[in-house]
Amino acid sequence: MTRRVIAVVEARMGSTRLPGKALAEIAGRPMVAHVMERAAAVPGIDAVVLATTIDASDDALVAWARAAGWPTLRGSVDDVLDRVYGALAAHPADAVVRVTGDCPLLDPAVSGRVVAALLARAGEVVDYASNVHPPTYPDGLDTEICSAAALERAWAEARRASDREHVTAYLWRHPERFRLVNVAHREDLSAHRWTVDTPADLDFVREVYTALGDARIFGMAEVLDLLRARPALAALNAGQRRNEGYERSRRRDAASPPAAGRASA
């Protein structure tokens, strides 16, 4: 039976470390344009929705998306789980792929392997699949997919602020409740940093696009070939930790009690 899959791209203009990054120019176009197009090219995805916030700072982002013809949903600034669930409610599907808007080097072929890991398990129910537990792909190729039922359960039950902010954390924190699958690369490439959280990250990605062009969607193998030929590129944004945002959220969890009214921690 064919199942409908949507990708939800989370993006906003209010990044603390790099404000306005969603519309930062890369190869003559906004970063979010590259992310949306790469998400749409992932095998198995039927539609892509931009999920941003109701904050006035995101008016420009919504205006860009509407002009470009992308469906858009606006929701909570901090409760990103609620925002993604709202996108699912507005665009019903059997499964949801989560993509963050700061991944302009997302490789559709890599993401497609993660989608297939959830959809193509013969006779086996999978609630959540990713390539980040543990990570073996470059930071910036992160892809997560969960069933609509699993997302709805997380939305109803998650109480920690970090679970609400990071959308899927409630699922992968509870392997006793959900069936989880990880897609691993044969070589550990997780030390590569291809996401955009800082000005140095943006410089790196711009250099990659300058070298490889924007006439087509190039993939992980081509970026790796470029870095082998020009190893100094990787030094542009070296020395940053992976998942710093989630670590900050967990520290905030420790400083404040869970939100009231949710069924489970």
C-alpha positions as semicolon CSV with decimal commas, in nm:
position;residue;x (nm);y (nm);z (nm)
1;M;0,000;0,000;0,000
2;T;0,137;0,342;-0,096
3;R;0,178;0,576;0,196
4;R;0,174;0,955;0,174
5;V;0,485;1,125;0,314
6;I;0,539;1,495;0,371
7;A;0,861;1,673;0,461
8;V;0,834;1,957;0,710
9;V;1,117;2,210;0,692
10;E;1,158;2,404;1,016
11;A;1,294;2,754;0,962
12;R;1,278;3,094;1,125
13;M;1,457;3,428;1,111
14;G;1,520;3,455;1,486
15;S;1,827;3,233;1,519
16;T;2,031;3,344;1,821
17;R;2,372;3,267;1,670
18;L;2,300;3,374;1,312
19;P;1,990;3,595;1,288
20;G;1,818;3,594;0,952
21;K;2,004;3,288;0,831
22;A;1,700;3,133;0,662
23;L;1,711;3,403;0,394
24;A;2,090;3,436;0,386
25;E;2,212;3,426;0,027
26;I;2,391;3,118;-0,102
27;A;2,474;3,106;-0,472
28;G;2,233;3,391;-0,539
29;R;1,933;3,240;-0,360
30;P;1,811;3,218;0,001
31;M;1,941;2,927;0,204
32;V;1,586;2,803;0,266
33;A;1,532;2,775;-0,112
34;H;1,812;2,521;-0,136
35;V;1,675;2,326;0,161
36;M;1,320;2,315;0,027
37;E;1,429;2,202;-0,319
38;R;1,658;1,934;-0,182
39;A;1,383;1,808;0,049
40;A;1,142;1,792;-0,246
41;A;1,396;1,579;-0,436
42;V;1,408;1,309;-0,166
43;P;1,268;0,982;-0,304
44;G;0,936;0,894;-0,146
45;I;0,835;1,247;-0,045
46;D;0,500;1,370;-0,178
47;A;0,499;1,731;-0,053
48;V;0,716;1,979;0,135
49;V;0,579;2,228;0,388
50;L;0,764;2,521;0,543
51;A;0,688;2,542;0,917
52;T;0,781;2,879;1,064
53;T;0,658;3,094;1,351
54;I;0,391;3,354;1,418
55;D;0,659;3,606;1,516
56;A;0,660;3,919;1,298
57;S;1,025;3,859;1,215
58;D;0,913;3,563;1,003
59;D;0,679;3,766;0,783
60;A;0,956;3,802;0,524
61;L;1,015;3,426;0,526
62;V;0,646;3,356;0,469
63;A;0,633;3,614;0,191
64;W;0,926;3,444;0,017
65;A;0,767;3,097;0,052
66;R;0,433;3,208;-0,084
67;A;0,595;3,384;-0,379
68;A;0,794;3,066;-0,450
69;G;0,480;2,850;-0,429
70;W;0,566;2,652;-0,113
71;P;0,288;2,567;0,136
72;T;0,351;2,735;0,468
73;L;0,231;2,694;0,824
74;R;0,293;2,935;1,111
75;G;0,298;2,828;1,475
76;S;0,471;2,852;1,810
77;V;0,817;3,005;1,837
78;D;0,939;2,761;2,104
79;D;0,707;2,460;2,075
80;V;0,839;2,329;1,743
81;L;0,671;1,992;1,801
82;D;0,335;2,169;1,802
83;R;0,436;2,357;1,486
84;V;0,528;2,036;1,301
85;Y;0,214;1,861;1,425
86;G;0,016;2,159;1,292
87;A;0,176;2,110;0,952
88;L;0,070;1,745;0,959
89;A;-0,285;1,841;1,056
90;A;-0,302;2,088;0,768
91;H;-0,142;1,847;0,520
92;P;-0,245;1,495;0,629
93;A;0,003;1,216;0,564
94;D;0,103;0,875;0,693
95;A;0,457;0,981;0,782
96;V;0,650;1,303;0,838
97;V;1,011;1,375;0,748
98;R;1,170;1,637;0,968
99;V;1,427;1,864;0,803
100;T;1,583;2,170;0,966
101;G;1,619;2,481;0,752
102;D;1,990;2,516;0,819
103;C;2,094;2,217;0,604
104;P;2,152;2,353;0,251
105;L;2,377;2,057;0,163
106;L;2,108;1,799;0,240
107;D;2,160;1,501;0,008
108;P;1,830;1,362;-0,127
109;A;1,986;1,019;-0,179
110;V;2,100;0,998;0,184
111;S;1,763;1,121;0,311
112;G;1,592;0,872;0,081
113;R;1,766;0,585;0,259
114;V;1,618;0,705;0,588
115;V;1,269;0,735;0,437
116;A;1,300;0,383;0,294
117;A;1,408;0,252;0,635
118;L;1,065;0,340;0,773
119;L;0,851;0,265;0,469
120;A;1,015;-0,047;0,330
121;R;1,037;-0,276;0,634
122;A;0,855;-0,589;0,521
123;G;0,598;-0,687;0,781
124;E;0,761;-0,471;1,050
125;V;0,612;-0,160;1,208
126;V;0,866;0,121;1,249
127;D;0,771;0,437;1,438
128;Y;1,086;0,640;1,377
129;A;1,393;0,619;1,154
130;S;1,694;0,849;1,134
131;N;2,063;0,867;1,051
132;V;2,164;1,040;1,375
133;H;2,140;0,779;1,655
134;P;2,434;0,747;1,640
135;P;2,542;0,988;1,366
136;T;2,772;0,856;1,094
137;Y;2,690;1,107;0,819
138;P;2,814;1,468;0,806
139;D;2,634;1,712;1,034
140;G;2,393;1,879;0,795
141;L;2,268;1,562;0,627
142;D;2,052;1,478;0,929
143;T;1,718;1,324;0,835
144;E;1,439;1,193;1,058
145;I;1,107;1,036;0,968
146;C;0,829;0,919;1,196
147;S;0,482;0,782;1,148
148;A;0,194;1,023;1,188
149;A;0,072;0,815;1,483
150;A;0,408;0,841;1,659
151;L;0,423;1,217;1,604
152;E;0,071;1,257;1,742
153;R;0,162;1,053;2,049
154;A;0,473;1,263;2,110
155;W;0,268;1,581;2,067
156;A;0,014;1,460;2,323
157;E;0,257;1,321;2,580
158;A;0,585;1,516;2,572
159;R;0,631;1,755;2,863
160;R;0,999;1,851;2,864
161;A;1,076;2,180;2,695
162;S;1,360;2,011;2,507
163;D;1,119;1,750;2,370
164;R;0,886;2,024;2,248
165;E;1,168;2,225;2,092
166;H;1,346;1,936;1,920
167;V;1,032;1,757;1,791
168;T;1,150;1,396;1,781
169;A;1,343;1,378;2,108
170;Y;1,050;1,222;2,293
171;L;1,049;0,935;2,043
172;W;1,418;0,846;2,049
173;R;1,444;0,896;2,425
174;H;1,187;0,618;2,471
175;P;1,301;0,309;2,278
176;E;1,086;0,101;2,513
177;R;0,774;0,271;2,370
178;F;0,864;0,319;2,004
179;R;1,024;0,102;1,738
180;L;1,339;0,289;1,626
181;V;1,572;0,229;1,329
182;N;1,904;0,397;1,251
183;V;2,063;0,421;0,907
184;A;2,443;0,410;0,933
185;H;2,714;0,487;0,681
186;R;2,989;0,230;0,640
187;E;3,247;0,500;0,724
188;D;3,199;0,739;1,017
189;L;3,178;1,085;0,858
190;S;3,016;1,256;1,156
191;A;3,314;1,485;1,218
192;H;3,227;1,680;0,902
193;R;3,025;1,993;0,973
194;W;2,796;2,098;0,685
195;T;2,513;2,266;0,878
196;V;2,472;2,644;0,919
197;D;2,457;2,782;1,272
198;T;2,734;3,042;1,264
199;P;2,888;3,292;1,019
200;A;3,179;3,049;0,971
201;D;2,935;2,773;0,872
202;L;2,775;3,005;0,619
203;D;3,116;3,091;0,473
204;F;3,190;2,720;0,434
205;V;2,865;2,641;0,255
206;R;2,900;2,942;0,026
207;E;3,245;2,822;-0,076
208;V;3,108;2,475;-0,150
209;Y;2,835;2,618;-0,373
210;T;3,084;2,847;-0,547
211;A;3,298;2,543;-0,629
212;L;3,019;2,300;-0,726
213;G;2,759;2,537;-0,867
214;D;2,380;2,553;-0,836
215;A;2,270;2,421;-1,173
216;R;2,186;2,082;-1,019
217;I;2,161;1,917;-0,679
218;F;2,505;1,780;-0,599
219;G;2,543;1,520;-0,326
220;M;2,759;1,406;-0,038
221;A;3,013;1,227;-0,258
222;E;3,084;1,543;-0,456
223;V;3,134;1,752;-0,142
224;L;3,370;1,491;-0,003
225;D;3,566;1,493;-0,330
226;L;3,589;1,872;-0,309
227;L;3,720;1,858;0,048
228;R;3,980;1,600;-0,048
229;A;4,096;1,833;-0,325
230;R;4,076;2,145;-0,107
231;P;4,123;2,036;0,257
232;A;4,159;2,396;0,376
233;L;3,784;2,445;0,320
234;A;3,700;2,227;0,620
235;A;3,905;2,460;0,841
236;L;3,662;2,746;0,778
237;N;3,415;2,618;1,039
238;A;3,620;2,362;1,234
239;G;3,607;2,320;1,612
240;Q;3,231;2,337;1,676
241;R;3,037;2,070;1,862
242;R;2,747;1,877;1,718
243;N;2,402;1,916;1,882
244;E;2,489;2,225;2,085
245;G;2,128;2,342;2,060
246;Y;1,993;2,023;2,217
247;E;2,252;2,042;2,494
248;R;2,137;2,397;2,575
249;S;1,776;2,281;2,584
250;R;1,857;2,001;2,827
251;R;2,032;2,247;3,058
252;R;1,716;2,460;3,054
253;D;1,513;2,147;3,137
254;A;1,724;2,100;3,449
255;A;1,657;2,459;3,555
256;S;1,277;2,444;3,521
257;P;1,004;2,183;3,579
258;P;0,818;2,016;3,288
259;A;0,516;2,195;3,148
260;A;0,190;2,104;3,315
261;G;-0,089;1,918;3,146
262;R;0,102;1,656;2,950
263;A;0,058;1,288;3,014
264;S;0,415;1,170;3,043
265;A;0,775;1,290;3,082
